[in-house]
Amino acid sequence: MATLRDILRKIGAVKKTRQITRAMNMVAAARLRTTQGKMENFAPYARKFSEVLENLASRIDPEVHPLLVKKEQVSKVELLHFSADRGLCGSFNANLISIGEKWVLEKQDTGVDCSLTLVGKKGRDYFRRRGFSITETHTGVYGKIDISFVNQMSNALIDRYLSDEVDEVYMVFSRFVSIAKQVPTLTKLLPIEPPQMEEEVAGMSEYLCEPGAEELLIQLLPKHISVQIYNAFLQNETSEHASRMAAMDNATKNCSEMVESLTLVYNKARQAAITAELMDIVGGAEALK
C-alpha cells in the first residue's frame, strides 16, 4: 500500500497539473474569441462573394474558363490538408488526419496518384513518417496569415492545375459549428463547381455587370479559390482553439475528481495508521500490567 508521503506527493502533482490545464483553458478561450471574431467578420464577405459567383455562373457557358471545365481523365489529385501545429486539443488532429489518410488511400486504390499540401506540424509529421507524397508544407502560420499569403497558395494550386500537373484539387479542414462541435470537412477546390441557385432565390437577385458577366466571372474565379482557402484557415484555427478549450476543461475536471479521490485514500490511510498506533499503545500498556 502507498505510504502517506507518496499519496501527498501524488496529490500535489495532480494539483499542479490542474493549474496548468486551467491556464491553458483560459488561453484557448481568449484566442478563441479573437479568431472567432475574425471568422464571423469574414463570413458575410464570403457569403456575398458566393452569391455573386452563383449569379454569374448561372448566366454563361461553364466552358468559358478552364477552372470550370472537368478533365476527362483524372490520374493525379492534390489534397490541401489542414491540421494544428500543437496537440492537447482532444481528437481534433486525429479526426483530420484520419479523414485525409482514408481519402488518399481510397484514391490510390483506384489507381490515382495523390500528393499532399500540408498546413500544420501534426499533419506534416504524420504523413511524412508514413511516406506519403508531399508537395509543400506550411507550419507556424496560424494567426499570421493574410490574404497575400493565401493568394500565393491559391495561385500555386491554380498554376499546377492549368499546367496539367494535377487534375483535381481537394481540401480537408475542420468546419466550426459551435464550441462543442467541429466537423472535419472535405471539399473540392478545382475544378470549380459553383453551387446552383435555388429557383426562388434566382429570381430575386439580378445584377447589372460592368464589364460583362463573362469577363467578371473570369476575374472572380481565382479569387474564389483564395476566399475558400482563407475561410478554411479561419474555420480550422477557430475549431482548434474550441477543441483545446474543451479538452483542457475536461482535464481540469478530471484533475479535481482525482484530487478528491486521492484525498479520500489519504484520509483512509491516515486513519488506518492512527488506529495501528493506538493498537500498539494499548497493547504495550496491557503488556506492562
N, C-alpha and C positions, 0 to 999 in steps of 0.2 A: 504493500500500500504506500502511496506517496506520502512523504512527510509534510508537516505543516509548512516548512520553509519552501518546499517545492511548489505547493499549492499557491502560496502567496506570490512566489515568483511568476507563476503562470497567470495569476490574476493581474499582476502589474503589466505583463507583456500584452495581455488582451486589452487592457485599458489604453495603453499607448497606441495599439493598432486602431482602436476605436477613435482616438483623437485624429489619427491620420486619415481614416476613411471619412470622418465628419468634415475635415478640412477639404478633402478632395471633392466631397459632395457640394460644398459651398462654392468652390472654384468652378466646378462644372455648371452649377446653376447660374453663376454670374456670366460665364461665357455663353451659356445657352441663351440668355436674354439678349445679349449683343448680336449673336449670329441669327437668332430667330427674327430679330428686328430687321436685319438686312434681307432675310429671305422674304418676309412679309412685304417689305418695301419694293422688292423686285417683282413680286408676284403680279401686281396689276400691269406692269410693263410687259411681262411675258404673256399674260392672257390677251392683252390688246394686240401684241405682235402676232400671236397665233390666229387671232380673229381676222386681222388684215390679210395674212397669208392664205387663210382658208377662202376668203372672199376673192382674192386674185386667182388662186388656183382653180376655182370653180368656173372662171371665165375663159381660160385659154387651154390650148392643147398641152398635155403633160410632157410631150416630147420636145418642148421648146428649149429645154435646158438639160444637159447631161446628168445633173444631180437628181433629176426627176425620173430618169429612164432606168428601168431594171435591166440588168445584164442577163443575157440569155443563159449563160453558164456560170455558175458560182463555184470557183475552185479554191479561193483563198478569202478568208474573212479576218477582220480585225476586231478585237474586243477592247474597249476602253473601260478598265475596271477600277473602281474606287474602293479604298479601304482606309483605315485610320493609320496614323503614324505611331500611336501608342495603344497599349492594351488596357486592362482594368475597366472594360466597358461591357461586361456581360458577354452575350453571344453575338454582339454586333459584327465583329470581324469574321467570326466563324460562319455566320449566315451568308455574308457577302462572298467569302471565298468559296463556300460550298456551292452556291448557285453559279458562280463563274466557272469553277472547275467542272461541274456537271455539264454545263452548256458546251464547254470546249471539248470534253470527251465525246459528247454526242455528235458534235460536228466532225470530229476526227474519225469516228466510227463510220460515217457516211462518205469518207474519202476527201473531206475538205480540210485544207491546211489552215491552221489558226495561229495567229500571233497576238500578243498582248501589249497594250499600252497601259502601264500601271501607275496609279496615283495612290501613294501611301506605303509606308515601310512594311506593314504587316502583310499586305498582298504581295509586295515585291519579294520579301524573304521567303514566303511560302512557295510561290510559283518558281522562283529561282532554284530553290532546293530540289524541286521535283523535275527540273529540266524542261520546263515549258519554253516555247519560243517567245522571247521578249523583244519588242521593238524599241521601247523607250520607257523610262521610269521617271516619276516626279515625286520627291519626298520633301517633307518640311515646308510645303507650300500652303497649307491651310491657314487661313487668317491673313495671308499676304497677297493673295491673287487679286488681279484687277482685270479689266476687260481686254487690255492689250496682251496679257499672258494667255487668256482664253482664246483670243483671236489667232495667236501663234499656233496653239494646239489645233484649232479647227482648220486653219489653213494647211497645216501639215497633213491632216487626215484627208482633206479635200484633194490636195495635190496627189497623194498616193492613190486615191480613188480614180481621179481623172487620168492618171498615167497607167491605170490597169494593174497596179501593184496589188491592190485588194479589190474584191468585187462587192463586198458589203462591209459595213461598219456598224457595230452594236455597242451598247453602253450598259454597264451594271452599276447601280448606285442604290443608296438607301433613301427611300422617299419618306419624308417626315409627315406623319398623320397627326400624332399628338405626342405628348410627353411619355405616355405609356405605350405607344405603338409606332414602330418604324418598320417599313415594309421594303425588303430587298426587291428592286425593280429592274427588269431587263427591257430595254427599248432599242429601237432601230434608228440609227442616225443617217446612214446612207445606204441606198438611195432614199431621198426624202419622200415620205408618203404623207402629204397634207391630209389631215382628217376631213372627212366630208361634212359639210354643213347640214344641220337639220333643216327640214323643209320650212318649218315655221320661222326659223331664225334667218334662213337665206333671203326671205322676202322682206326682212325688217331693215337690213343694213345694206346700203348701196353706196359705193364710194366713187367719186369722180377723180380719176387718176391723172396726174400730170407729172412726169411723162406717162405714156400709155401703160396699161396693166402688164403687158408682156415685159417691157423694159424694167418696170418697177419690180416685178417678181424676180427677174434675173439678179437685180441688185440685192434683194432681200434674202435670197436663198442661203448664201454663205453666212449672213448674219443670223439666220435661223439656227444654224448649227452652233454658233457661238452662244446664242441665248440658251439653248438646251444644255450645253456643257456648263455654262456658268450657273444655271439653275441647279444642275446636278451637284456642283461644288457646294452651294449653299445648303441644299437639302441634306447632303451627306454629312456635312460638318455639324449642322443642327441635330441630326439624328445621333451622331456620335456623342455630343455633349448630353443629350437627353438620356441615352443609354448608359453613359458613365454615371450620371447623376442618380439614376435608378439603381444601378449596381452598387454604388457606394452607400446609398441609403439602406439597401438590404444588408450590406456588410456591417453597417453601423448597428442595425437592429440585431443582427446575429451576434455581434460582439457583446451587446448589452445582455442578451439572453445567456451567453456563455459566462459572463461575469456573475450573473445571478446563480447559475448552476454551480460554478466553482466556489462561490461564497457559501452555498449550502453544503457542498462537500467539505469545505474548510471548517465550517461550524460543527459538522458531524464528527470530523476527525479530532477537532479540539475537544469536543465533549467526550469522545472516547478516551483521549489522553488524560483528561482531568479525572474521569472515572477510574482509569487504571491507576493513577497516582493515589487517589483516595483509597482504593482497594489495597494498595501496598502499605499505606499508612495504617489502615485499620488492621491489616494482617500483622504488621510489625508490633502494633500495640497489643494485640491479642497474644502474640508470642512472648512479650515481656511479662505478662501476668503469671 
